[in-house]
Amino acid sequence: MGALQVLFIGGTGMISSACAAEALARGAEVTAVTRGQGHKRPVPDGVELLQADARDRVAFEAALGDRSFDVVANFIGYTPDHVQADVDLFGPGGRAPVRQYIFISTTSVYQRPVVQLPILESTPRSNRAWPYPSDKIDCELLLEEAHRRTGFPVTIVRPCHTYDNGVVPVHGGWTVVDRMRRDKPVAVHGDGTSLWVLTHRSDFARGFGGLLYNVHAIGDSVHITSDEVLTWDQIYGELGRAAGVEPRLVHRSSEQIAQQVPAWGPSLVSDFAHSLIFDNSKIKRFVPGFVATHLFSSEAREIIAFHDAHPELCRVDPELDAALDRLVS
């Protein structure tokens, strides 16, 4: 049997590029379909790039040609029509049937507020408060029905707030770090003690790599997150200290913050405001030896150092800065 043939729909994003590198390291031959409009992250050497818009199915299928794949991983499926097209193409009876289809969903699908912690894969999916998790729920339901009806070989994978050194993983991004360095107060939602999980993309990729044509995961769902649990005060505090300051944190309700910065409202009120702890037993059963090894205390220093070395990333939004001034005044 030759190398596993893997197709990434999307492959230049923060998560997908790390997963592509992991798949290559495991001996797979990787092809990625992208629109070719600038890469968010470097594409690993050895990945075959095909240029096409996955939303244009004629162009997409033309780019694939007569290639066949063992595994397809969709990192940019956001609505049911996106994944239905994949079911038609890659499912039993389709033009290019596969042995496994991996759908990248999100832990935001789980109910908010969560009535029992830690969160399991069996925790109800009922976060309909904003379109992103609601549409992902509908995608999952469609794929599960295809599996029951035709045996479509789906594996649903749910990441949680994944980051790397190119991302400041708080609302406001670098504008918040800039405020810290100018000794300006930074608003933290609630009382700063709600719990959250940040997962480094390399940790997620290791779990993902172990799922490639993993027969135990077909027809199932699994989340891949860090076991490190942090308060939001700790997250902001680590970023500030990595930036060389002790940040001044001011606590405001999620609703107050959403009034001043409406763009943050849906994700903040319906997601970030709630405490999250995940049980990762399932991914550890599927992928023996998996463990997330990146701690945010050290990664925060990497984030700040990387941004300081790349000034083009250190963008400050003056309108947001003014809104935060009003919020903390």
Secondary structure as GFF3:
##gff-version 3
##sequence-region A 1 329
A	DSSP	beta_strand	5	9	.	.	.	ID=ss1
A	DSSP	alpha_helix	14	25	.	.	.	ID=ss2
A	DSSP	beta_strand	29	34	.	.	.	ID=ss3
A	DSSP	beta_strand	48	51	.	.	.	ID=ss4
A	DSSP	alpha_helix	57	64	.	.	.	ID=ss5
A	DSSP	beta_strand	71	74	.	.	.	ID=ss6
A	DSSP	alpha_helix	80	90	.	.	.	ID=ss7
A	DSSP	beta_strand	100	104	.	.	.	ID=ss8
A	DSSP	three_ten_helix	107	109	.	.	.	ID=ss9
A	DSSP	alpha_helix	131	150	.	.	.	ID=ss10
A	DSSP	beta_strand	154	159	.	.	.	ID=ss11
A	DSSP	beta_strand	162	163	.	.	.	ID=ss12
A	DSSP	alpha_helix	174	181	.	.	.	ID=ss13
A	DSSP	beta_strand	186	189	.	.	.	ID=ss14
A	DSSP	beta_strand	195	196	.	.	.	ID=ss15
A	DSSP	beta_strand	199	200	.	.	.	ID=ss16
A	DSSP	alpha_helix	201	209	.	.	.	ID=ss17
A	DSSP	three_ten_helix	215	217	.	.	.	ID=ss18
A	DSSP	beta_strand	220	224	.	.	.	ID=ss19
A	DSSP	beta_strand	230	231	.	.	.	ID=ss20
A	DSSP	alpha_helix	232	242	.	.	.	ID=ss21
A	DSSP	beta_strand	249	252	.	.	.	ID=ss22
A	DSSP	alpha_helix	254	260	.	.	.	ID=ss23
A	DSSP	three_ten_helix	262	264	.	.	.	ID=ss24
A	DSSP	alpha_helix	265	267	.	.	.	ID=ss25
A	DSSP	pi_helix	268	272	.	.	.	ID=ss26
A	DSSP	alpha_helix	281	286	.	.	.	ID=ss27
A	DSSP	alpha_helix	296	309	.	.	.	ID=ss28
A	DSSP	three_ten_helix	311	313	.	.	.	ID=ss29
A	DSSP	alpha_helix	318	328	.	.	.	ID=ss30
###
